[in-house]
């Protein structure tokens, strides 16, 4: 007797997905609620869990195939795997060789079929053979932390790995040979491309710039960093300051927190800040809801949790819904200045950049200060230049004098 595996409900307005990868191959043992496939939607990657325990049956849908919600994609058969059944090695990315020539037998630690997507990426990045890793997760599963620990141990004792078989390198191109590689865009990357182009085609985009003296914020972080982390269990970062400063600006300039629907302007008396974070498959913008009501600790905890989920491909659709304003920090990648694109239907986005010491004039003297360029891109159909410049100026003043954040000035 077999059980059907169907595409689960993916969330409001999401009707289809793409089979990203089969995590279980036909003939392999499957435990109840074990991940057997990953689905890519327009926004996030979702794992399909086994509805019953048994043996993986046929794959009805292939990797890369688009499937609708409720569609039959596989079957799970009753019984146990045959004695000769061997797990199938994980798919590796182009030009990334496997860590070893063989994989462990069924049930051994490191069984590639039960590795989560985050763990598989870590294994590939660090070149670690999962068969040599002892899992500390549930039921002995390997976690991402297990892979990192194994990689650190491998670096600390290189002589122990000298006898290991060397991975087969990709064939070296002949002298003068030029190559091309075609890789299909992920569903998420296609959505990002479409939405960004739609924003350019629809909105009247304009960007205003300013520079911010980060001296006071840096001093505050240094002064309270340890106490803050000890009390709240999260690091005090820059995003908390900019989120609070943005809340002040959006309160004073409501148009920056509004959106256009048809021939109407929708003003919102709440601030849901979309924080742009980098995920393995592209940029995503989880939403810190009611940021205007949260403390510094509340904002930092929310951002830290979203960052972790993004790295592990564990964001949910509800994490990405809504948002009235976006903050994007290109500075973490070294960007000095940029013109960010708004996240529709929002009307504005704040771009942060790297901090660097620059000469500035203070009280008639040239001094060195840690400065950051900030950019506010906005939809000129809704927001006038005066309003955009004023909003960015409020953010600048709040960062340069954080006391304003406490007294709502």
C-alpha positions in Angstrom: 0.0 0.0 0.0 1.3 3.5 -0.8 0.6 6.9 0.6 0.5 10.0 -1.6 2.8 13.0 -1.1 1.2 16.2 -2.3 2.3 19.9 -2.5 1.2 21.5 0.8 -0.6 24.8 1.2 2.1 27.4 0.6 0.4 30.5 2.0 -2.0 33.2 0.8 -1.8 34.0 -2.9 0.9 31.3 -3.5 -0.6 28.7 -5.9 2.5 26.9 -7.2 6.1 26.1 -6.6 9.2 24.5 -8.2 10.7 21.2 -7.1 14.1 22.4 -5.9 15.6 19.1 -4.9 14.6 15.6 -3.9 16.1 14.8 -0.5 15.0 11.2 -0.5 15.5 8.8 -3.4 13.3 5.8 -4.3 14.0 2.8 -2.1 15.3 4.8 0.8 13.8 4.6 4.3 11.6 7.5 5.3 10.7 8.5 8.8 7.5 10.4 9.7 7.9 14.1 9.3 11.3 13.7 7.7 12.2 16.2 5.0 11.9 14.5 1.6 11.9 17.4 -0.9 12.5 21.1 -1.0 10.2 23.4 -2.9 11.1 26.9 -4.2 8.3 29.5 -4.1 8.4 33.1 -5.3 9.6 34.1 -1.8 11.1 31.3 0.2 12.3 27.6 0.1 10.0 25.2 1.9 10.7 21.6 2.8 8.1 18.9 2.2 7.7 16.5 5.2 6.9 12.8 4.9 3.2 12.2 5.9 4.0 8.6 6.9 7.0 6.4 7.6 8.0 3.8 5.0 10.1 3.6 1.9 10.4 6.4 -0.7 8.4 5.4 -3.8 8.3 7.0 -7.2 9.0 10.7 -7.9 6.0 11.8 -9.8 7.5 15.3 -10.4 11.1 16.0 -11.4 13.5 18.5 -10.0 13.0 21.9 -11.7 9.3 21.1 -12.5 6.6 23.6 -11.5 3.8 22.0 -9.4 0.5 23.4 -8.1 -0.7 23.3 -4.5 -2.3 19.9 -3.9 -0.5 18.2 -6.8 0.7 14.7 -6.4 4.5 14.7 -6.5 5.6 11.3 -5.0 4.5 8.2 -3.1 5.7 6.5 0.0 5.4 2.7 0.2 4.8 0.5 3.2 7.7 -1.7 4.4 11.4 -1.3 4.9 14.2 -0.7 2.3 15.8 -3.7 0.6 19.1 -4.9 2.0 21.0 -3.8 -1.0 19.5 -0.3 -1.1 22.1 2.4 -1.0 21.5 6.1 -0.4 22.1 8.3 -3.3 24.8 11.0 -2.9 23.7 14.6 -2.7 23.7 16.7 -5.8 26.7 19.0 -5.9 26.9 22.4 -7.5 28.8 22.8 -10.7 32.6 22.8 -10.4 32.3 21.7 -6.7 33.7 18.2 -6.3 32.4 15.8 -3.6 34.4 15.5 -0.4 34.9 11.7 -1.0 34.4 9.1 -3.7 31.9 7.0 -1.6 29.1 7.6 0.7 28.2 5.8 3.9 25.8 2.9 4.1 22.1 3.3 5.0 21.6 4.6 8.6 25.2 5.7 9.0 26.0 9.2 10.3 26.1 11.6 7.5 23.5 9.9 5.3 23.3 12.5 2.5 19.6 11.9 2.1 18.7 13.2 5.5 20.8 16.3 5.4 18.9 19.6 5.4 19.6 22.1 2.6 21.6 24.3 5.0 23.7 21.4 6.1 24.3 20.3 2.5 25.5 23.8 1.6 27.9 23.8 4.6 29.2 20.4 3.6 29.9 21.6 0.1 31.5 24.9 1.3 33.8 23.3 3.7 34.6 20.2 1.7 33.7 17.8 4.6 32.7 14.2 4.1 29.4 13.9 6.0 30.3 10.2 6.7 33.0 11.4 9.1 30.7 13.8 11.1 28.9 12.7 14.2 25.5 14.3 14.3 24.3 16.0 17.5 20.8 16.8 16.2 17.6 15.0 16.7 17.9 11.2 16.0 21.7 11.8 15.4 21.2 14.1 12.4 24.0 16.3 11.4 23.5 20.0 12.0 25.2 23.0 10.4 27.2 23.5 13.6 28.5 20.0 13.4 29.8 20.7 9.9 31.5 23.9 11.0 33.1 22.1 14.0 34.4 19.3 11.8 35.8 21.9 9.4 37.6 23.7 12.2 39.0 20.4 13.4 40.2 19.5 9.9 42.0 22.8 9.7 43.6 22.4 13.1 44.9 18.9 12.3 45.8 18.9 8.5 48.2 16.0 9.0 45.3 13.7 9.9 43.7 14.3 6.6 46.8 13.8 4.5 46.0 10.2 3.8 42.5 10.9 2.7 41.8 10.4 -1.0 42.1 13.7 -2.9 38.9 15.0 -4.5 38.7 14.8 -8.2 39.2 18.2 -9.6 37.2 19.5 -12.5 39.2 19.2 -15.8 41.4 22.2 -16.3 40.5 24.2 -19.4 43.0 24.1 -22.2 45.2 27.1 -22.7 43.2 29.9 -24.3 39.9 28.0 -24.0 36.9 30.1 -23.1 33.9 28.6 -21.4 30.3 29.5 -20.7 27.9 27.9 -18.2 24.1 28.2 -18.3 22.3 27.9 -14.9 18.6 28.3 -14.7 17.4 31.1 -12.5 15.8 30.0 -9.3 12.2 30.9 -8.8 13.1 33.4 -6.1 15.7 35.1 -8.4 13.1 35.3 -11.2 10.7 37.0 -8.8 13.3 39.4 -7.5 14.2 40.4 -11.1 10.5 40.8 -12.1 9.6 42.9 -9.0 12.6 45.2 -9.3 11.9 45.8 -13.0 8.3 46.5 -12.2 9.3 49.1 -9.6 11.4 50.9 -12.2 8.7 50.8 -14.8 5.9 51.9 -12.4 7.3 54.3 -9.8 8.9 57.6 -10.4 12.2 56.7 -8.6 14.5 59.4 -7.2 17.2 59.2 -4.6 18.4 61.8 -2.1 21.7 61.5 -0.2 23.2 62.7 3.0 26.2 61.7 5.2 26.0 60.8 8.9 28.6 61.2 11.6 28.5 57.8 13.4 30.7 58.9 16.4 27.9 59.0 19.0 26.3 55.7 17.9 29.7 54.0 17.9 30.5 55.4 21.4 27.1 54.2 22.7 27.6 50.7 21.3 31.1 50.5 22.9 29.8 51.8 26.2 26.8 49.5 26.5 27.6 46.5 24.2 28.5 44.0 26.9 25.7 45.0 29.3 23.2 45.0 26.5 24.2 41.5 25.3 24.3 40.2 28.9 20.8 41.4 29.6 19.0 40.8 26.4 21.0 37.9 24.9 21.6 39.7 21.6 24.2 42.0 20.2 23.6 45.7 20.0 24.0 46.6 16.3 23.6 49.6 14.1 20.2 48.5 12.6 18.4 49.1 15.9 19.5 52.8 15.9 18.5 53.3 12.2 15.2 51.5 12.7 14.3 53.7 15.6 15.4 56.8 13.7 13.3 55.8 10.7 10.3 55.4 13.0 10.8 59.1 14.1 11.0 60.2 10.5 8.0 58.3 9.3 5.9 59.6 12.1 6.8 63.2 11.1 6.6 62.6 7.4 3.7 60.2 6.9 4.0 60.1 3.1 7.2 58.2 3.3 5.3 55.4 5.1 2.4 55.5 2.7 1.6 53.6 -0.5 -0.4 54.2 -3.7 -3.4 51.9 -4.5 -5.1 52.9 -7.8 -5.9 56.6 -7.5 -5.7 56.6 -3.7 -3.0 57.2 -1.2 -3.0 54.8 1.8 -1.5 56.2 5.0 -0.5 53.8 7.7 -0.2 54.7 11.4 2.1 51.8 12.1 5.6 51.0 11.0 6.5 47.6 9.7 10.1 47.7 8.6 11.3 45.3 6.0 15.0 44.5 6.6 16.9 43.3 3.6 19.0 40.3 4.4 21.0 38.0 2.1 19.8 34.4 1.8 21.5 31.6 -0.1 19.1 32.0 -3.1 19.0 35.8 -3.1 17.9 38.9 -1.2 14.8 38.6 1.0 13.0 41.2 3.1 11.5 39.8 6.3 9.3 42.3 8.2 9.9 43.6 11.8 6.3 44.4 12.7 5.2 47.3 14.8 8.8 48.5 14.9 7.6 51.9 16.3 6.5 50.0 19.5 9.6 47.8 20.0 12.6 48.6 22.1 16.1 48.4 20.8 16.3 44.9 22.2 13.1 43.9 20.5 14.3 45.2 17.1 17.7 43.6 17.4 16.3 40.2 18.4 13.9 40.2 15.5 16.6 41.1 13.0 19.0 38.5 14.5 16.4 35.8 14.3 15.5 36.7 10.7 19.1 36.7 9.7 19.6 33.2 11.1 16.4 31.9 9.4 17.5 33.4 6.1 20.9 31.7 6.2 19.2 28.4 7.0 16.5 28.8 4.3 13.9 28.6 7.1 12.0 31.8 6.6 8.2 31.4 6.3 5.9 33.2 3.9 4.3 35.1 6.8 7.7 36.5 7.7 7.8 38.3 4.4 4.3 39.7 4.1 3.6 43.4 4.4 6.1 46.0 5.3 5.7 49.7 5.0 9.3 50.8 4.7 12.6 49.0 3.9 16.1 49.4 5.3 18.9 47.8 3.2 22.5 47.7 4.5 25.0 47.4 1.6 27.7 48.5 3.9 28.2 45.0 5.2 29.5 44.1 1.8 31.7 47.2 1.5 29.4 49.5 -0.5 30.3 53.2 -0.2 27.2 54.5 -2.0 24.2 53.2 -3.9 20.7 54.0 -5.2 18.5 51.3 -3.7 15.2 50.4 -5.5 12.0 50.5 -3.5 10.1 47.3 -2.5 6.6 47.7 -4.0 4.0 48.6 -2.9 6.2 50.6 -0.5 7.2 54.1 -1.5 10.6 54.5 0.1 13.8 52.5 1.1 16.7 53.6 3.2 20.1 52.5 2.0 23.0 52.2 4.5 26.6 52.0 3.5 30.1 51.4 5.0 31.6 53.5 7.7 34.9 55.1 7.0 37.0 57.8 8.6 36.9 61.0 6.6 38.0 64.6 7.2 35.1 66.9 8.0 34.8 70.4 9.4 33.6 70.9 13.0 33.6 74.3 14.6 35.9 75.7 11.9 38.4 72.9 12.3 39.2 69.9 10.1 38.8 66.7 12.1 38.5 63.0 11.3 35.1 61.3 11.9 33.6 57.9 11.2 31.2 58.9 8.4 28.5 56.9 6.5 26.7 57.9 3.4 22.9 57.2 3.6 20.5 57.2 0.7 16.7 57.5 0.6 15.1 56.3 -2.7 11.5 57.2 -3.0 8.5 57.2 -5.3 8.2 60.8 -6.5 4.6 60.2 -7.5 3.7 60.2 -3.8 6.6 61.8 -2.0 7.8 65.3 -2.8 11.5 66.2 -2.7 11.0 68.3 0.4 9.4 65.5 2.3 12.1 63.0 1.3 15.0 65.3 2.2 13.4 66.2 5.5 12.8 62.6 6.4 16.5 61.7 5.7 17.6 64.7 7.7 15.5 63.6 10.7 17.3 60.2 10.5 20.7 61.8 10.2 20.1 64.1 13.2 18.8 61.2 15.3 21.9 59.1 14.6 24.3 61.9 15.3 22.4 62.7 18.6 20.8 59.5 19.8 19.2 61.3 22.7 16.6 62.4 20.2 15.5 58.7 20.1 14.7 58.8 23.8 12.8 62.0 23.9 11.0 61.6 20.6 12.5 64.7 19.0 
